[in-house]
Each structure stands twice: as structure tokens, then as C-alpha cells.
């Protein structure tokens, strides 16, 4: 389950004023965080981190109710994720590879 502050940030970014979509949004937030985690990004204690939060919001916008700009949003999310993957402060990869 997503943190309440993350859900609120996603709702605000998507201009959603009702809680009717909270279950779907929570699922999308969890999916975004799991996608980042399985791609080596440490999200365990970083849901409030601005870069992680922006990637989560972009992911949710891309996958919520089939937007017309889905491809652009997916590309933006992949780019945000890629930037975090090359930053040592965001990755769970070992510092040195032998």
C-alpha cells in the first residue's frame, strides 16, 4: 500500500479530487515502485524523494485510463528511471563489480 502522502501527491498531479480511484491509484503506485525496485532502484525509504515521487507520478499518468499521450509518458518514465539507475544514491547495485 502506498504512503498516504504519495497517494495525495499523485491525485494532485493528476487533478483528481475524488477518492473514488484510490484503489486503482494505489495499485499503480505499488506497480511503479516495484518496477523501480526490480530495476535496481532503492525505493524502500525514498517514496518522498522528489525524483522517485516524480517517476511515480509519471508512471501513474501513463497507465491511468489509457491517456492519449501514453507513449510519451512511458518514455518519460523510462528516462526518469534510467537517470536514477546510474546514480549511486538510488541504486542497490554493489559499488564495485569484480
SULZI-V578550 format. One record per backbone hydrogen bond with DSSP energy under -1.0 kcal/mol. NH is the residue of the N-H (numbers start at 0). CO is the residue of the C=O. Records with the same first field share a line. If there is no record, write none. Layout:
# SULZI-V578550
NH->CO, CO
This chain:
# SULZI-V578550
6->2
7->3
8->4
9->5
10->6
11->7
12->8
13->9
14->11
15->10
21->18
24->20
25->21
26->22
27->23
28->24
29->25
30->26
31->27
32->28
33->29
34->30
35->31
36->32
37->33
39->36
40->35
41->89
48->45
52->48
53->49
54->50
55->51
56->52
57->53
58->54
59->55
60->56
61->57
62->58
63->59
69->66
72->68
73->69
74->70
75->71
76->72
77->73
78->74
79->75
80->76
81->77
82->78
83->79
84->80
85->81
86->83
89->86
91->39
